[in-house]
Every structure is written in structure tokens, then in C-alpha cells.
Amino acid sequence: MGVRHGREYADILKDLTEAVAEIEESYTFFEMEREEWAALASEDRHEVMEALADDVFFGLGVDPVIEVGKGTITHNSKHHIIEVTQGEKVTQIIRLV
């Protein structure tokens, strides 16, 4: 079962890409080291974060809570949103409808 959404997937992906890029050490999701991440060009970093956002979006259809770096991404199906948190603080809300 996937994440149900009414917004265009491209718009959700753009918002989710920006949100995961703000999570501390999000690159560790792909088992990258800090040095590897630092060596990437800005454009390459964006591509990695977009791939991460895509993986997380489809992963949320199986598991509604996914740990990414020092953050957590949660699919709240009741409210049709994805919440991105770091610690106790919600840092981003991505609307699905």
C-alpha cells in the first residue's frame, strides 16, 4: 500500500527533498560518511537528497515512521500530511492533498 495523495507527486517530492536536506546527517541514510558528503558538488548533493526523498516517500507506504539521520519522518494518514521532526520539534509539514 502506498501513501495516498491528491497533490502532484512532483510538488510533494520538491517539498520533501527540501525537508530531508535540512535534517542533520541525512546523508547517513545512504551509509555515506561526512567526508564523502562534503566532497560532493552542490548539484550532486541535491540529487542525493531527491533520491532520499523519493525512497522515503515510497517507504512510508510500508512503514509510517522512518528514521533519517538525526530526524524522523512520519506519515500521518489521518491528516494527510508528512511530518519531519528533529528531536521534539516538527521542522516541516508536507501536505499530501
N, CA, C and O of each residue as an XYZ file, in Angstrom:
388
protein
N       0.845     -1.176      0.000
C       0.000      0.000      0.000
C       0.887      1.235      0.000
O       1.865      1.289      0.746
N       0.571      2.207     -0.808
C       1.362      3.412     -0.912
C       0.779      4.556     -0.101
O      -0.260      4.413      0.543
N       1.450      5.670     -0.141
C       0.972      6.880      0.518
C      -0.035      7.535     -0.416
O       0.292      7.900     -1.545
N      -1.253      7.677      0.066
C      -2.285      8.318     -0.757
C      -2.055      9.821     -0.770
O      -1.734     10.429      0.252
N      -2.224     10.405     -1.948
C      -2.006     11.845     -2.073
C      -2.870     12.405     -3.187
O      -3.201     11.714     -4.150
N      -3.228     13.677     -3.034
C      -4.016     14.372     -4.036
C      -3.206     15.425     -4.777
O      -3.562     15.818     -5.888
N      -2.117     15.882     -4.166
C      -1.227     16.840     -4.825
C      -0.394     16.115     -5.867
O      -0.241     14.894     -5.826
N       0.137     16.880     -6.792
C       1.046     16.328     -7.791
C       2.275     15.769     -7.078
O       2.820     16.395     -6.169
N       2.698     14.588     -7.506
C       3.852     13.956     -6.872
C       5.092     14.838     -6.987
O       5.881     14.911     -6.044
N       5.277     15.500     -8.106
C       6.456     16.360     -8.302
C       6.511     17.470     -7.251
O       7.594     17.828     -6.790
N       5.361     18.012     -6.872
C       5.319     19.070     -5.860
C       5.632     18.515     -4.471
O       6.347     19.140     -3.688
N       5.084     17.329     -4.177
C       5.376     16.684     -2.894
C       6.865     16.361     -2.811
O       7.501     16.609     -1.787
N       7.417     15.809     -3.889
C       8.830     15.444     -3.914
C       9.720     16.662     -3.713
O      10.723     16.586     -3.003
N       9.366     17.772     -4.325
C      10.149     19.007     -4.159
C      10.152     19.434     -2.696
O      11.206     19.744     -2.142
N       8.980     19.452     -2.068
C       8.884     19.846     -0.658
C       9.628     18.871      0.251
O      10.321     19.285      1.180
N       9.481     17.575     -0.020
C      10.125     16.564      0.809
C      11.645     16.599      0.629
O      12.389     16.381      1.585
N      12.099     16.870     -0.581
C      13.539     16.994     -0.843
C      14.129     18.132     -0.008
O      15.180     17.970      0.611
N      13.457     19.273      0.008
C      13.921     20.415      0.804
C      13.919     20.072      2.292
O      14.822     20.471      3.027
N      12.899     19.329      2.733
C      12.785     18.981      4.156
C      13.883     18.016      4.586
O      14.500     18.218      5.632
N      14.139     16.971      3.800
C      15.167     16.000      4.202
C      16.560     16.616      4.138
O      17.450     16.218      4.890
N      16.751     17.578      3.251
C      18.054     18.248      3.156
C      18.366     19.035      4.427
O      19.533     19.296      4.718
N      17.343     19.414      5.182
C      17.531     20.173      6.420
C      17.800     19.287      7.628
O      18.169     19.788      8.690
N      17.621     17.977      7.482
C      17.852     17.066      8.595
C      19.358     16.870      8.772
O      20.075     16.585      7.813
N      19.823     17.026     10.010
C      21.237     16.818     10.294
C      21.633     15.382      9.956
O      20.950     14.431     10.334
N      22.731     15.246      9.248
C      23.309     13.953      8.878
C      22.357     13.060      8.077
O      22.410     11.835      8.192
N      21.492     13.668      7.273
C      20.554     12.890      6.459
C      21.271     11.972      5.477
O      20.736     10.929      5.101
N      22.460     12.344      5.064
C      23.238     11.532      4.116
C      23.584     10.153      4.674
O      23.895      9.240      3.908
N      23.535      9.988      5.991
C      23.852      8.684      6.585
C      22.811      7.632      6.229
O      23.062      6.437      6.390
N      21.646      8.057      5.747
C      20.616      7.117      5.287
C      21.184      6.214      4.192
O      20.817      5.043      4.089
N      22.079      6.765      3.378
C      22.734      6.019      2.299
C      24.108      5.506      2.718
O      24.929      5.140      1.877
N      24.346      5.486      4.027
C      25.595      4.996      4.597
C      26.820      5.763      4.099
O      27.906      5.204      3.948
N      26.618      7.050      3.849
C      27.721      7.916      3.457
C      28.390      8.473      4.706
O      27.744      8.695      5.730
N      29.682      8.692      4.601
C      30.437      9.329      5.677
C      30.436     10.846      5.450
O      30.203     11.316      4.337
N      30.695     11.590      6.504
C      30.718     13.054      6.421
C      31.679     13.538      5.326
O      31.378     14.490      4.605
N      32.836     12.876      5.209
C      33.826     13.281      4.215
C      33.309     13.063      2.787
O      33.550     13.882      1.901
N      32.602     11.959      2.579
C      32.031     11.684      1.256
C      31.002     12.747      0.898
O      30.966     13.239     -0.230
N      30.160     13.095      1.877
C      29.127     14.103      1.656
C      29.769     15.456      1.338
O      29.339     16.155      0.420
N      30.793     15.812      2.100
C      31.461     17.098      1.920
C      32.143     17.200      0.555
O      32.292     18.293      0.011
N      32.556     16.062      0.010
C      33.254     16.064     -1.276
C      32.308     16.229     -2.472
O      32.759     16.511     -3.583
N      31.005     16.054     -2.251
C      30.054     16.171     -3.357
C      29.807     17.624     -3.739
O      29.783     18.508     -2.883
N      29.627     17.856     -5.021
C      29.242     19.177     -5.510
C      27.795     19.448     -5.104
O      27.044     18.517     -4.814
N      27.415     20.689     -5.083
C      26.069     21.092     -4.677
C      24.982     20.385     -5.492
O      23.981     19.931     -4.938
N      25.183     20.297     -6.791
C      24.204     19.644     -7.671
C      24.069     18.157     -7.321
O      22.967     17.607     -7.326
N      25.194     17.519     -7.020
C      25.174     16.108     -6.642
C      24.482     15.909     -5.294
O      23.765     14.929     -5.096
N      24.697     16.829     -4.384
C      24.024     16.752     -3.083
C      22.513     16.821     -3.268
O      21.761     16.081     -2.633
N      22.084     17.723     -4.148
C      20.645     17.846     -4.409
C      20.083     16.540     -4.972
O      18.998     16.110     -4.582
N      20.810     15.919     -5.876
C      20.360     14.647     -6.453
C      20.257     13.556     -5.395
O      19.324     12.753     -5.422
N      21.202     13.520     -4.468
C      21.172     12.536     -3.383
C      19.951     12.791     -2.493
O      19.262     11.850     -2.098
N      19.684     14.062     -2.178
C      18.533     14.386     -1.324
C      17.210     14.089     -2.035
O      16.240     13.680     -1.396
N      17.170     14.292     -3.341
C      15.956     13.965     -4.098
C      15.729     12.453     -4.113
O      14.594     11.994     -3.982
N      16.800     11.684     -4.272
C      16.679     10.220     -4.214
C      16.235      9.774     -2.831
O      15.433      8.849     -2.699
N      16.755     10.430     -1.799
C      16.361     10.126     -0.429
C      14.871     10.410     -0.230
O      14.144      9.585      0.322
N      14.429     11.572     -0.678
C      13.016     11.940     -0.539
C      12.119     10.937     -1.264
O      11.074     10.547     -0.743
N      12.521     10.527     -2.445
C      11.754      9.542     -3.221
C      11.690      8.211     -2.473
O      10.618      7.617     -2.356
N      12.820      7.745     -1.973
C      12.859      6.484     -1.216
C      11.989      6.567      0.029
O      11.245      5.635      0.333
N      12.080      7.671      0.742
C      11.306      7.845      1.973
C       9.812      7.881      1.658
O       9.019      7.249      2.356
N       9.426      8.606      0.626
C       8.005      8.705      0.285
C       7.415      7.322      0.054
O       6.359      6.998      0.596
N       8.084      6.513     -0.740
C       7.551      5.183     -1.022
C       7.710      4.252      0.176
O       6.893      3.351      0.369
N       8.743      4.455      0.977
C       8.917      3.668      2.188
C       7.828      3.929      3.214
O       7.454      3.029      3.967
N       7.313      5.160      3.250
C       6.254      5.498      4.196
C       4.965      4.724      3.909
O       4.110      4.600      4.785
N       4.825      4.213      2.707
C       3.671      3.385      2.383
C       3.723      2.039      3.076
O       2.694      1.380      3.228
N       4.906      1.620      3.500
C       5.099      0.347      4.191
C       5.240      0.568      5.699
O       4.645     -0.150      6.502
N       6.036      1.571      6.068
C       6.304      1.882      7.469
C       6.017      3.369      7.664
O       6.680      4.201      7.045
N       5.045      3.727      8.510
C       4.671      5.148      8.644
C       5.698      6.016      9.373
O       5.518      7.232      9.456
N       6.770      5.419      9.902
C       7.809      6.191     10.583
C       9.177      5.716     10.082
O       9.505      4.533     10.169
N       9.961      6.652      9.561
C      11.292      6.327      9.042
C      12.305      7.279      9.670
O      12.126      8.496      9.662
N      13.371      6.699     10.213
C      14.467      7.486     10.783
C      15.422      7.883      9.653
O      15.814      7.052      8.834
N      15.783      9.152      9.626
C      16.727      9.673      8.638
C      17.716     10.570      9.369
O      17.336     11.599      9.927
N      18.982     10.178      9.363
C      19.985     10.974     10.070
C      19.566     11.188     11.506
O      19.276     10.235     12.230
N      19.535     12.456     11.920
C      19.121     12.786     13.287
C      17.656     13.209     13.345
O      17.239     13.903     14.272
N      16.877     12.786     12.348
C      15.469     13.156     12.296
C      14.562     11.964     12.066
O      15.010     10.832     11.885
N      13.283     12.255     12.078
C      12.261     11.247     11.859
C      11.237     11.798     10.885
O      10.850     12.964     10.960
N      10.806     10.943      9.972
C       9.778     11.324      9.010
C       8.585     10.417      9.259
O       8.714      9.193      9.283
N       7.415     11.038      9.444
C       6.213     10.302      9.818
C       5.076     10.628      8.864
O       4.809     11.791      8.565
N       4.410      9.574      8.391
C       3.216      9.755      7.569
C       2.006      9.726      8.487
O       1.740      8.715      9.138
N       1.279     10.820      8.541
C       0.054     10.914      9.323
C      -1.101     10.811      8.339
O      -1.533     11.810      7.763
N      -1.598      9.587      8.153
C      -2.630      9.355      7.145
C      -3.955     10.007      7.511
O      -4.727     10.371      6.624
N      -4.228     10.160      8.789
C      -5.483     10.780      9.231
C      -5.574     12.231      8.771
O      -6.639     12.699      8.368
N      -4.448     12.935      8.836
C      -4.433     14.354      8.463
C      -3.837     14.598      7.079
O      -3.719     15.746      6.650
N      -3.460     13.528      6.376
C      -2.927     13.617      5.008
C      -1.686     14.504      4.930
O      -1.572     15.375      4.067
N      -0.753     14.253      5.864
C       0.483     15.028      5.891
C       1.669     14.109      6.166
O       1.515     12.982      6.637
N       2.847     14.624      5.859
C       4.108     14.009      6.267
C       4.778     15.021      7.186
O       4.942     16.189      6.833
N       5.164     14.550      8.381
C       5.832     15.410      9.351
C       7.306     15.058      9.401
O       7.678     13.886      9.446
N       8.133     16.076      9.393
C       9.579     15.898      9.529
C       9.963     16.506     10.869
O       9.715     17.686     11.121
N      10.576     15.683     11.733
C      10.941     16.159     13.063
C      12.421     15.930     13.327
O      13.045     15.014     12.790
N      12.958     16.803     14.181
C      14.308     16.632     14.716
C      14.187     16.858     16.209
O      13.786     17.930     16.662
N      14.539     15.835     16.961
C      14.336     15.905     18.402
C      12.841     15.940     18.678
O      12.092     15.110     18.162
N      12.413     16.872     19.469
C      10.991     17.022     19.815
C      10.281     18.044     18.927
O       9.091     18.303     19.105
N      11.002     18.618     17.983
C      10.477     19.730     17.198
C      10.085     19.307     15.779
O      10.892     18.714     15.064
N       8.854     19.610     15.374
C       8.434     19.396     13.994
C       9.046     20.529     13.172
O       8.787     21.705     13.427
N       9.866     20.157     12.175
C      10.558     21.169     11.386
C       9.864     21.468     10.059
O       9.993     22.563      9.510
N       9.122     20.471      9.548
C       8.415     20.657      8.268
C       7.143     19.832      8.274
O       7.090     18.755      8.869
N       6.125     20.342      7.610
C       4.900     19.585      7.358
C       4.668     19.647      5.859
O       4.587     20.727      5.274
N       4.562     18.474      5.243
C       4.306     18.393      3.803
C       2.876     17.908      3.626
O       2.514     16.821      4.076
N       2.083     18.712      2.976
C       0.675     18.366      2.750
C       0.564     17.449      1.537
O       1.216     17.657      0.514
N      -0.274     16.436      1.680
C      -0.446     15.465      0.609
C      -1.686     15.747     -0.247
O      -1.838     15.178     -1.328
N      -2.559     16.614      0.232
C      -3.773     16.965     -0.542
C      -3.845     18.449     -0.744
O      -4.785     18.942     -1.367
